[in-house]
Each structure stands twice: as structure tokens, then as C-alpha cells.
Amino acid sequence: MKTSTKLVAGAAASMLPSIAKADVPLHLGQAGSGGNTIWIVIGVVVVLFFVVAMFVIGQFISLYIQALLSNAHVGLFEIVGMRLRKVDIRTVVYSRIRAVKAGMNIQTAELETHYLAGGRVPNVISAMIAAKGAKIDLPWNTATAIDLAGRDILDAVQTSVNPKVIDCPAQNGPRATIDAVAQDGIQLKAKARVTVRTNIKQLVGGATEETIIARVGQGIVSTIGSKASHKQVLENPDEISRKVLESGLDSGTAFEILSIDIADIDVGDNIGAKLQADQANADKQRFQAEAEKRRAMAMAQEQEFKAEIQKNKALVVLAEAEVPKAMAEAFRKGNLGIMDYYKMRNVQADTSMRSAIAGEGGKADGA
């Protein structure tokens, strides 16, 4: 392109001296000289315009020739228009050449439209070429829709041709194993490997790998939990794969599950025994709390009884304090004689003596 521009400029430079030195008839005089000057200026302008036009066209001529020789014709005005619309010309032209060479007639306008929509044109063309080689039906509209949806269409086609393996649970996930408990209370720790391939028809709007991992984990936990003993699972781990695979876990996803393999399964803790121990400990604490409650109530009741005793003793003391008053009142009214008083005192002294003797005898017996 630069060589052609230099040749045109050299030709123009070589033309100017010849035009300037052209023979002018003498009989034209001064008027003839003025006319020749005008023609010289016009010639210079034409040559400069031609040089500029060739310089502008030279930027696109190489791509135009490449497309033309590849039978993937791209108009020169289309190339200029793409440049004005800020489109990467080489990306569009090379993508059309690749498509035509692969036997796909994708128009330049379609490639340009997808580029302006923010799509990855070379990635889509590569995916369609790979799909055609693998005999996978992938129309242009479907491929561009998948690309604009944010999915890697080339990776999807490659996964459809060469299935990939998904670890369940994921290697960078929060848990290293899928933990499930059989009905006998024994915990099992399992790892699974899921072989999937892309379902192109459900790639737009289909669930991703995270959904596959979650569903497989749910199926493993459910299958192990339905077994009466963990030994049944250890004896036939392939039964887990079969039941999980029959559950239709790939429904509504962008993948088709080919196989589910249990990579590893280990015996964990005795969850049932731990739960029973925790329940027993909880019951013990509950019974201790109830016993403490009853003890506190008994102590409170004892204190109430003691208070009642003290109350009754106080009433007795008050009643005994009324006796001397009553006796004095009886002396004043003549209801009690002096001899009656002495008899009463003798009875009281005799009662005190008997009580003292009885108390001393009781102590001696106890010793």
C-alpha cells in the first residue's frame, strides 16, 4: 500500500516539470501565458486529489483483494462504511473469509451486526466451524444468541464433542465431601464425578454446573438416607449412581448427564449415638432442673412452716401473758381463793419436776 502511494507521488512529481517546461506559442503573448498557468494549477489539483484518493483507498485495498481472492467478496464501500462505523475491519473480513472457506455463507452485514451488538465474532465463527466438523446443528442465530447471553459458545461446542467431568462437590467448594446419614445413624462421606456434555438447544436459559452439583449432592444424600444400614451402601455404591441418574437431574440444565460415578465413600461418625448422648444429656439437665425446682420449693415451704411455728409460739406467749391478768381479775371478784392459788402453784411445780425427771431419764437412755 505504501509502495503504490510512493509510485503515484513520484509520477505526479515527474509530471510537474514537464508541464511547466511545455512550449508556449509566441504569438499568444501574455494571454497565452496566463491560460497555461491556470491549466497547470488544475493539473496539480487533479494529481493531488488522485494521490489522496489512492492513499485512502490503499488502506482498504489489501483486505478487499484478500476477500476477493478467497471468494468471500466484501465490497469496497462496505469496508469504508465499516471504518466510519468504528468497526474492526480486519476482524469482520477475516471472519467472513474463515466462514466461506469452511462452507458457510455468512453475510458481512450479519458479522458487522453481531460485532456492534458486543459479540465475539471470531469466537462464534470458530464454534460454528467446530460444530460443523462434529456434525452438530448450530445455526448462526443460535450461536450469536448464546454468545450474547454471555456463554462461551466455543467451549460449549468443545464440551459437546468432548464431554467433561465435574467433581461433586466442587474442589474449591466449602466442603470436601457429601455427608449423609443412613437410618442406623452412621455417617457416610462420599465423592462423586459427573460426566456431562453440553446440550446446545438448552444452552440459552439452561442452568449451569452449580445446579448439576447441587442436584447430584441432593440425590446422594437422599439415596443414602433411605438405606436401613450403611453397610448396604458400602456393599453396592453403584446403586447410588443408578438411582441418582434415574432421577433426571439434567432437566432444565444446559448439560446432558452421561454418567455419575462414586469416586470415594468413607465411614464417618456415629451420628445416631451422638444424638442419643446429646438427648440423654439434655434429659439429665432437664431432670436436674426439675429436682432443683422441687428442692427450692421444699426449702421455701420449710421456711414458711418455721415462720408459722414462730407465729403460733408468739400467740402462745400472748395467751400465757393473759393468765396472770385473769387470775388477778378472779382474786378481785372473789372467784379464786388463796388456797386455790396455792394448789395451782403446787400442781405447776409438780408438773415441772416430772418434766425435768422425764427429760433426764430420756437423756440417760439415749446415752
URLIN-V699226 format. One record per residue. N is the residue number from 1. PSI is psi as a letter, one per 30 degrees, with the letter a starting at -180 (none if undefined). OMEGA is omega as a letter, one per 40 degrees, with the letter a starting at -180 (* if undefined). D_LAST is the distance of its C-alpha to the last C-alpha in whole Angstrom. Layout:
N/PSI/OMEGA/D_LAST, N/PSI/OMEGA/D_LAST
//
This chain:
1/e/i/136, 2/e/i/136, 3/e/i/139, 4/e/i/141, 5/e/i/140, 6/e/i/142, 7/e/i/145, 8/e/a/146, 9/e/i/145, 10/e/i/148, 11/e/i/150, 12/e/a/150, 13/e/i/151, 14/f/a/154, 15/f/a/155, 16/e/i/155, 17/e/a/158, 18/e/i/160, 19/e/a/160, 20/e/a/161, 21/g/a/164, 22/k/i/165, 23/k/a/169, 24/k/i/170, 25/k/a/174, 26/f/a/175, 27/f/i/177, 28/f/i/174, 29/b/a/174, 30/e/a/171, 31/e/i/170, 32/e/i/169, 33/e/i/167, 34/e/i/165, 35/e/i/164, 36/e/i/163, 37/e/i/161, 38/e/i/159, 39/e/i/159, 40/e/i/158, 41/e/i/155, 42/e/i/154, 43/e/i/154, 44/e/i/152, 45/e/a/149, 46/e/i/150, 47/e/i/149, 48/e/i/146, 49/e/i/145, 50/e/i/145, 51/e/a/143, 52/e/i/140, 53/e/i/140, 54/e/i/140, 55/e/a/137, 56/e/a/135, 57/e/a/136, 58/f/i/136, 59/f/a/132, 60/f/a/132, 61/e/a/135, 62/e/i/133, 63/e/i/130, 64/e/a/133, 65/e/i/134, 66/e/i/131, 67/e/a/130, 68/e/i/134, 69/f/i/134, 70/g/a/131, 71/g/i/132, 72/i/a/130, 73/k/i/132, 74/j/a/131, 75/k/i/133, 76/e/i/134, 77/e/i/134, 78/e/i/130, 79/e/i/129, 80/e/i/130, 81/e/i/129, 82/e/i/125, 83/e/i/126, 84/f/i/126, 85/g/i/123, 86/h/i/121, 87/k/i/121, 88/j/a/120, 89/e/a/123, 90/e/i/123, 91/e/a/119, 92/e/a/121, 93/e/i/124, 94/e/i/123, 95/e/i/120, 96/e/i/123, 97/e/i/125, 98/e/a/122, 99/e/a/122, 100/e/i/125, 101/f/i/125, 102/g/i/122, 103/g/i/124, 104/k/a/123, 105/i/i/125, 106/k/a/123, 107/l/i/125, 108/e/a/125, 109/e/i/124, 110/e/i/121, 111/e/a/120, 112/e/i/120, 113/e/i/118, 114/e/i/115, 115/e/a/116, 116/f/i/116, 117/f/i/113, 118/g/a/111, 119/l/i/111, 120/j/a/111, 121/e/i/114, 122/e/i/114, 123/e/i/111, 124/e/i/112, 125/e/i/115, 126/e/i/113, 127/e/a/111, 128/e/i/114, 129/e/i/116, 130/e/i/113, 131/e/i/112, 132/e/i/116, 133/e/i/115, 134/g/i/112, 135/h/i/114, 136/k/a/112, 137/j/a/113, 138/i/i/112, 139/l/a/115, 140/e/a/116, 141/e/i/114, 142/e/a/111, 143/e/i/111, 144/e/i/111, 145/e/i/109, 146/e/a/106, 147/e/i/107, 148/f/i/107, 149/f/i/103, 150/f/i/102, 151/k/i/102, 152/j/a/103, 153/e/i/106, 154/e/i/107, 155/e/i/103, 156/e/i/103, 157/e/i/106, 158/e/i/105, 159/e/i/102, 160/e/i/104, 161/e/a/106, 162/j/a/103, 163/k/i/99, 164/l/a/97, 165/k/i/93, 166/k/i/90, 167/k/a/87, 168/j/e/84, 169/l/a/82, 170/k/a/84, 171/e/i/84, 172/g/a/84, 173/l/a/81, 174/f/a/78, 175/k/a/76, 176/f/a/77, 177/l/i/76, 178/j/a/76, 179/k/i/73, 180/l/a/72, 181/k/i/69, 182/l/a/69, 183/f/i/67, 184/g/i/65, 185/g/a/64, 186/k/a/66, 187/k/i/68, 188/k/i/71, 189/j/a/73, 190/l/i/77, 191/k/a/80, 192/l/i/84, 193/k/a/87, 194/k/i/90, 195/k/a/93, 196/l/i/95, 197/l/a/99, 198/k/i/100, 199/j/a/102, 200/e/a/105, 201/f/a/105, 202/g/a/101, 203/e/i/101, 204/j/i/102, 205/f/i/99, 206/l/i/97, 207/l/a/94, 208/a/a/93, 209/e/a/91, 210/e/i/88, 211/e/i/88, 212/e/a/89, 213/e/a/86, 214/e/a/83, 215/e/i/84, 216/e/i/84, 217/e/i/81, 218/e/i/80, 219/e/i/81, 220/e/i/79, 221/e/a/76, 222/e/a/77, 223/e/i/78, 224/e/a/75, 225/f/a/72, 226/f/a/74, 227/k/a/73, 228/f/a/70, 229/k/i/69, 230/f/i/70, 231/e/i/72, 232/e/i/75, 233/e/a/76, 234/e/i/76, 235/e/a/78, 236/i/i/80, 237/f/i/81, 238/f/i/84, 239/e/i/83, 240/e/a/82, 241/e/a/85, 242/e/a/87, 243/e/i/85, 244/e/a/85, 245/e/i/89, 246/f/a/89, 247/f/a/88, 248/h/a/91, 249/f/a/89, 250/g/i/93, 251/k/i/94, 252/g/i/95, 253/l/a/95, 254/g/a/98, 255/l/i/97, 256/j/a/97, 257/k/i/94, 258/e/a/96, 259/l/i/92, 260/j/a/89, 261/k/i/87, 262/j/a/83, 263/e/a/84, 264/k/i/80, 265/k/a/77, 266/l/i/73, 267/k/i/70, 268/b/a/67, 269/l/i/64, 270/i/a/62, 271/e/a/62, 272/e/i/60, 273/e/i/57, 274/e/i/57, 275/e/i/57, 276/e/i/55, 277/e/i/52, 278/e/i/53, 279/e/i/53, 280/e/i/49, 281/e/i/48, 282/e/i/50, 283/e/i/47, 284/e/i/44, 285/e/i/45, 286/e/i/46, 287/e/i/42, 288/e/i/40, 289/e/i/42, 290/e/i/41, 291/e/i/38, 292/e/i/38, 293/e/i/40, 294/e/i/37, 295/e/i/34, 296/e/i/36, 297/e/i/37, 298/e/i/33, 299/e/i/32, 300/e/i/35, 301/e/i/34, 302/e/i/30, 303/e/i/32, 304/e/i/34, 305/e/i/31, 306/e/i/29, 307/e/i/32, 308/e/i/33, 309/e/i/29, 310/e/i/31, 311/e/a/34, 312/e/i/32, 313/e/i/30, 314/e/i/33, 315/e/i/35, 316/e/i/33, 317/e/i/33, 318/e/i/37, 319/e/i/37, 320/e/i/34, 321/f/i/37, 322/f/a/40, 323/e/i/38, 324/e/i/39, 325/e/a/43, 326/e/i/43, 327/e/i/42, 328/e/i/45, 329/e/i/47, 330/e/i/47, 331/e/a/47, 332/e/a/50, 333/f/i/52, 334/g/i/51, 335/f/a/48, 336/k/i/45, 337/l/a/46, 338/e/i/44, 339/e/i/42, 340/e/a/41, 341/e/a/39, 342/e/i/38, 343/e/a/36, 344/e/i/35, 345/e/i/33, 346/e/i/32, 347/e/i/30, 348/e/i/29, 349/e/i/27, 350/e/i/26, 351/e/i/25, 352/e/i/23, 353/e/i/21, 354/e/a/20, 355/e/i/19, 356/e/i/17, 357/e/i/16, 358/e/i/14, 359/e/a/13, 360/e/i/11, 361/e/i/10, 362/e/i/9, 363/e/i/6, 364/e/i/5, 365/e/a/5, 366/e/i/4, 367/none/*/0
//
